[in-house]
Amino acid sequence: MTRDATTGTFQRRGQDVVKKLTDTHPAGARFLAATHALGAEGMNDYLDTLRTAGVPLPPGLTVLNAAPLTVRHRWVPGPVLLEHATTDPDGFVDAVTEIAGWVRALAGTDARLDTNLTNFCRLGNRLVAIDVLPPLVPSTSPEPENLFDSLFHALCFHTPVTLDALVGYAARALLTTPTPGSGPHPRLARCLPPVHDGIDVFPASWFRARAVLALRALDGRADPACAHRLFAATSARLFRTMPETSRAALVHRIAPTVEGLLGP
């Protein structure tokens, strides 16, 4: 089985899976060039840093090739963590809390963790990060050149923004449960970082505002439909496809909503 993905391809080979980083990453050619320049040694250093921070990686994880970056590991059947939001909300929040701990543990290192909720699976009673491509290495990341670059850079490499985004996405997932207001959302709210520099300006403001509104919707203080609309309006995928002038216009247009959510 071979599947194309946003950031590469993976191929199932018996009990193993081989993943290859291709040239389709949404961050663009400059980011990919810097990533490929890491080589096998840099990729192994990245994986070692994740392990030292306590991030469980798939069994048998090995770097196979440097150009393009290719890894192999044992197949982890899933389901992915995102699916647990509806089937086991309490366990889902436990897992998100654990991921937030790994993000904080990596803050002082030259490695970051992609916290997309589809990048994690349960393996027995243990949570495993199943996708390590592309490696997120702050020291090699190109400086942003446009508004999408700024959003991507903050999301991936600025720890407080990563945590705000993680909480926001997790809270939105819990809004799809049959009784979202009865879930374990107070523990989820405690994963939010303290107020940090730049929280009131784009792009950090978008991720904190989304988290705030989704958490309010979970405990009945806001309409869930409003939270879903804000996520749709600030979608990173949509933002990436826009011309720069349209991006700037959107940031300006949505600013009053964001400021209202972040105000006293």
ABEGO torsion letter per residue (X at the ends): XBBBBAAEBBBBBEABBBBBBBAABAAEAAAAAAAAAAEAAAAAAAAAAAAAAGBBBBBGBBBABAOBBBBBBBBBAOBBAAAAAAABAAAAAAAAAAAAAAAAAAAABABBBBABAAABBBBEABBBBABAOBBBBAAABBBBABAAAAAAAAAAABAAAAAAAAAAAAAAAAAABABAAABAAAAAAAABBBBBBGAABOAAAAAAAAAAAAAAAAAGABBAAAAAAAAAAABAAAAAABBAAAAAAAAAAAAAAAAAAABX
